[in-house]
Amino acid sequence: MKYKNLIIEDTHSPAQESDIKTLERTLGKPLPEDYKAFLRSCNGGYLEYDILLEAGKTSAEYLSFSTLYHVSSECENECENEWESNPFELNQAKQQAGFPNVGVLPIGGDGGSSVLYLDLREGEQVVASVSGLPQWTGLRQDSALVRVANSFSEYIDKLTISDETIKHHIENFKVTEATAAATLDWFDSAGLQWRAKFTALWNEHVPFKQV
């Protein structure tokens, strides 16, 4: 399905008001209206987009928090397959030493150890706990807590598809009529700017569907 023009897969049934209320009680804060609107529509899912994070004064990189958690009050503490859902993820986070007891909600992840949060202690900002990378990568090694957006809506609006992601996908995806059409829909959902930069590469790899 699409949410604000973005393609979201593996969505869940719309969140029930009772589930939202349960999560708010566990969190100790009311959820922002824009985030509740997302839960009532998609209720989590998989979205393959990137966001540019500034992890320091001189360090910026694209990351993809491709999984956004859904809300389900059926399994609050221990339940098989309820990872990537709340309040389960919130209750797990609260077991970590120093994690705030009120107002911070894990809302997504990158498939590794970096996590996206709503921080409602002051405002409605979205922050990311970004894990450091191994030394051999030559990239950022220090973990960091990074402010991503001033609201959930702003976070969604900032999502894009990086040049690196576009180039890698064009060069490596299995080209068929169906996959070419799906890829164009995906790329275009983040804006048409990619076409000017990658026209030649696309046309080389997908000669039957020129852009």
C-alpha positions in Angstrom: 0.0 0.0 0.0 1.0 3.7 -0.2 1.3 6.1 2.7 2.0 9.7 1.8 3.2 8.5 -1.6 5.7 6.0 -0.1 5.3 2.3 -0.9 4.9 0.2 2.3 4.9 -3.6 2.3 3.9 -6.1 4.9 1.5 -3.8 6.6 -0.8 -4.9 9.4 -4.5 -4.5 10.2 -5.2 -1.0 11.4 -4.4 -0.4 15.0 -7.4 -0.6 17.3 -8.1 2.3 19.7 -7.8 -0.1 22.6 -4.3 -1.1 21.4 -3.3 2.6 21.1 -4.6 3.3 24.6 -2.7 0.4 26.0 0.5 1.6 24.4 0.0 5.1 25.7 -0.4 3.8 29.3 2.8 1.8 29.0 4.6 4.7 27.5 3.3 7.2 30.1 2.6 9.8 27.3 -0.1 10.4 24.7 1.1 9.5 21.2 1.3 12.3 18.6 -1.6 12.6 16.2 0.5 12.0 13.1 1.9 8.8 14.5 -1.5 7.6 15.5 -2.7 8.3 12.0 0.0 6.1 10.7 -0.9 3.3 13.1 -4.6 3.6 12.1 -3.7 3.3 8.4 -0.6 1.0 7.9 0.1 -0.1 11.5 3.8 -0.7 10.7 5.4 -2.4 7.8 8.4 -2.6 5.6 9.5 0.5 3.6 12.8 0.5 1.6 13.8 4.1 1.8 16.9 6.0 3.2 17.4 8.9 5.4 20.4 11.1 5.7 21.7 11.3 9.3 24.4 13.6 10.6 26.2 11.4 13.2 28.7 14.2 14.1 29.9 17.6 13.0 31.7 16.1 10.0 30.0 12.8 9.5 26.8 12.2 7.5 25.5 9.0 6.0 22.4 7.4 4.7 20.7 4.7 6.8 17.5 2.7 6.2 15.2 2.0 9.1 13.2 -0.3 6.8 11.0 -1.8 9.5 8.4 0.3 11.3 6.8 -1.5 14.3 3.2 -2.3 14.6 0.9 -2.0 17.6 -0.6 -5.1 19.2 -1.6 -5.5 22.8 -2.0 -9.3 22.5 1.6 -10.0 23.6 3.0 -7.3 25.9 5.8 -9.3 27.5 6.6 -12.7 26.1 5.0 -14.0 22.9 6.5 -15.7 19.8 6.9 -13.5 16.7 5.9 -10.3 18.6 9.3 -8.7 18.1 8.9 -5.5 16.0 5.6 -4.7 17.7 4.6 -2.5 20.6 4.3 -2.5 23.6 6.5 -5.6 23.4 9.5 -3.7 22.1 8.9 -0.9 24.6 8.9 -3.3 27.5 12.1 -4.9 26.2 13.7 -1.5 26.0 12.7 -0.6 29.5 14.8 -3.5 30.8 17.9 -1.8 29.5 19.9 0.1 32.2 19.3 3.8 31.9 16.4 3.6 29.4 13.8 6.4 30.2 10.8 5.0 32.1 8.4 7.5 30.4 8.1 9.1 27.0 10.5 7.3 24.7 9.1 4.7 22.3 11.0 2.4 19.9 9.2 2.7 16.5 11.5 1.0 14.0 14.8 -0.7 13.2 17.4 -1.2 10.5 17.5 -5.0 10.8 20.6 -4.7 12.9 21.3 -2.9 16.2 20.3 0.6 15.2 16.9 1.7 16.5 14.5 4.6 15.7 12.6 6.2 18.6 9.9 8.7 19.2 11.1 10.9 22.1 8.1 12.7 23.6 9.8 14.0 26.8 10.2 17.4 25.2 8.3 17.8 21.9 7.6 15.0 19.5 11.0 14.5 17.9 12.3 11.3 16.2 15.8 10.2 17.2 18.0 7.3 16.2 20.4 5.2 18.2 23.0 4.5 15.6 25.5 1.7 16.2 29.2 2.1 15.3 30.6 0.1 12.5 33.7 -2.2 12.5 37.1 -0.6 12.0 37.7 -2.6 8.8 34.8 -0.7 7.0 36.7 2.6 7.2 33.4 4.2 8.2 32.1 5.7 11.5 33.0 3.5 14.5 31.4 5.4 17.3 27.8 4.8 18.3 25.6 7.9 18.5 22.2 9.2 19.4 21.1 11.4 16.5 18.1 13.7 16.2 16.4 12.8 12.9 13.3 14.9 12.7 11.1 17.2 14.7 8.0 14.9 14.2 7.0 11.6 12.8 5.4 13.4 9.8 8.7 15.2 9.1 10.6 11.9 9.3 8.3 10.4 6.7 8.7 13.5 4.5 12.5 13.2 4.7 12.7 9.7 3.5 14.3 9.3 0.1 16.3 6.7 -2.0 20.0 7.4 -2.0 22.0 7.4 -5.2 24.0 4.5 -3.9 20.8 2.5 -3.4 19.5 3.4 -6.8 22.8 2.5 -8.6 23.2 -0.8 -6.8 19.6 -1.8 -7.5 19.7 -1.0 -11.2 23.0 -3.0 -11.6 21.8 -6.0 -9.7 18.1 -6.6 -9.8 16.6 -9.4 -11.9 15.1 -7.6 -14.9 11.6 -8.6 -16.0 8.6 -6.6 -17.1 7.1 -6.9 -13.6 10.3 -6.0 -11.7 11.1 -3.1 -14.0 7.6 -1.7 -13.5 7.8 -2.2 -9.7 11.2 -0.6 -9.6 10.1 2.5 -11.5 7.1 2.9 -9.1 9.5 2.6 -6.1 12.1 5.0 -7.5 9.4 7.5 -8.6 7.7 7.4 -5.2 10.6 9.3 -3.8 10.6 11.9 -6.6 11.6 12.0 -10.2 15.0 13.6 -9.7 16.8 10.2 -10.1 15.8 10.0 -13.7 18.2 12.7 -14.9 21.2 11.2 -13.1 20.5 7.5 -13.9 18.8 7.6 -17.4 21.8 6.1 -19.2 22.4 3.3 -16.6 18.7 2.4 -16.5 18.4 2.3 -20.3 21.5 0.1 -20.5 20.1 -2.5 -18.0 16.4 -2.2 -19.0 16.4 -1.6 -22.8 12.7 -2.6 -23.2 11.5 0.1 -20.8 13.4 3.3 -21.4 13.1 6.4 -19.2 
